């Protein structure tokens, strides 16, 4: 049986619409108008267009963050993906760990990104669940009332090298240089952070689970489903992705089927600052990978 970890009131969430100015040299965003609740934000996520994908000024519904998370396990590196049933788009995809940026973190989207890792990517060992740190910042332990987190050890998050093109919130440059794209079908700006997750040396029999919030009867409900971990690993070779997909159960990578699999828009082609596709098929994405050297 799925285990309910937390219930939240969605009306407490507020985000801000954006004005985005993009040029070949960089992208700047700033808040525009009053804060929006979750329903109001979804209403604004309607398709928009641009004439020039490298230079434009555009009003958008919201700011989102994603984390392209690299995990090392038993001497091999993997990207961490999560399965999501997208209620607003009526499909199921594998995506990067991601979420919406609340209004009070608009200038600090990195905080939203590391919080999404804590909420969506759960790491279980025989001794309990792992909490994490990013530098001097402790990640929240959002399910501490339902799960037993280990106190003596934790995982560490670290930033990897970022995009060559700068992104600014107002006049402030985001130091981690996330990749940025405007998703035209949902009128949203997405920032993608590259990060690495380091496990404690004594970690054994690691299991990975994805927990996502869903709107049910007016509440945001997060459930843990052990029979469907919904967290996947893309094997890397020399830092580049390969066509191999796994889940991780009690320390053992288990091959996962890719038949009919779809990936979120962050895996689709980017033209300048924009992504036009709503998703990408696994087959097309694999075909776009560089040939092994």
Secondary structure by P-SEA (a helix, b strand, c coil): ccccccccccccbbbbbbbbbbcccbbbbbbccccccaaaaaaaccbbbbcccccccccccbbbbbbbbbbbcccbbbbbbbbbccccccbbbbbcccccccccccccaaaaaaaaaaccbbbbcccbbbbbccccccccccccccbbbbcccbbbbbbcccccbbbbccccccccccbbbbbccccbbbbbbbbcccccccccbbbbbbbbbbbccccbbbbbbcccccbbbbbbcccccccbbbbbcccbbbbbbccbbbbccccccccccccccccccaaaaaaaccccc
